[in-house]
Amino acid sequence: MWSVFQSDTSEILKLFSCFYFSGDGQCICNPQETLRVKDDELHQLLQDIRARDSTINEIADKLQETAEAAETAASAANSIDEERRFLLSELERLKQDHEKQVEVSLLRVIITLLNP
């Protein structure tokens, strides 16, 4: 809590440092001090923007890496799927060839049995 109070106090002191009182009690704005305070504020904003920009760049880099990894994974999945489809068609072809061979063998056996 004390740090919050100190922070608020320093902001209040900055605000009042821009003013001074003349000999007759009038409150007068000190333009040089006002510019200094504004310059400090702009400097702090610039630091904040740079920090956020750095964070945004880090996130963008990680997103790019993630996108590249996703593309690689998708490509690998497509390759695996193509290979799977090829192997299934090859398996079906071999199955049909085997069935034909079994039919031919059965016919030979039947013919052999019928023609002793």
N, C-alpha and C positions, 0 to 999 in steps of 0.2 A: 504494500500500500504506500509506503514511503516513497518508492521510486516513481509511482504514479503522481504523487503530490509534487515531488521534485521536478518531474517532467512538466507538469502543469505550471509550476512556479517559474521555471525557466522560460516557458512560452509567454507567460504574463510579463516577466521582466523584459523580454525582448520587445514585446508590444509597447511597454511604457518607456523603454529606452529611446524610442523614436520621438518622444515629446519632452519638452522642458518648459519651465515656467519663466516668464520674463520678470523683470523687477516689479512690474505693476500687477503680477499675479495672473497674467494671461498665459494660457496653454498654447505653446507654439510647437509646430511640427518641425523636427530636425530632419531635413531631406537626406542628408548624407547617411544618417543612422537608419532612416527608412530604407534607403537603397541597400545598405549593408545587410539589414535583416532580410529584405527580399532576395538579395543575392544568396544569403545562407539558405533560405527556403528553396530557391531554385537549385542550388547545389545538392541539397538533400533529395529533392525530387529527381534530379538527374541520376543520383546514386541508386534510388529506388527503381527507376526505369531501367538502368543498366542491369541491376540484379534480376528484375523480372524478365528482361530480354535474354539474359543468360539462361534463366530457368526455362523460358520458352524454347530457346535453341536446344537445350538438353532434351526436352520432351520431344521436340521435332526429330532430333537424331534418333531417339529411342523408337519413335513411331516409324521412322524410315527403316530401321533395323528390323522391326517387327513385320513391316510390310514385305521386306525382302525375304525374311524367313517364311512368311506365309506363301509368297510366290514360289519359293523353293519347295515347300511342303506340297503345294497344289500340283506343281509339276511332277514331283515324285509320285503323288497319288494317281495322277493321270497315266504315268508310265506303268505303274503297278496294275492299274485297271486294264490298260491295253494288253499287257502281258497275260493277265487273267483271262481276258476274252479270247486271246490267241490260244492259250492252253485249253480252254474249254472247247473251242472249235476243234482243236487237234484231238482232244480226248473223244469228242463225238465222232470224228472221222475214224479214229482207231476202233471205237466201239462198233461202228457200222462195218468196217473191214473184218473185224473179228466175227461178227454175226454172219457175214457172207461166207467166211471160211468155215464156220461151223455148219452152215447149210450145205456147202459143197462137200464137206467131209461126211455128213449124214447121208447125202445122196449117194456118195461112193460106197458107203457101208451098205446101204439098202440095195444098190445095184449089185454089189458083190454077193450079198446074201441071196438075192433073187436069181443070179446067174452063177451057179457054183461051178 
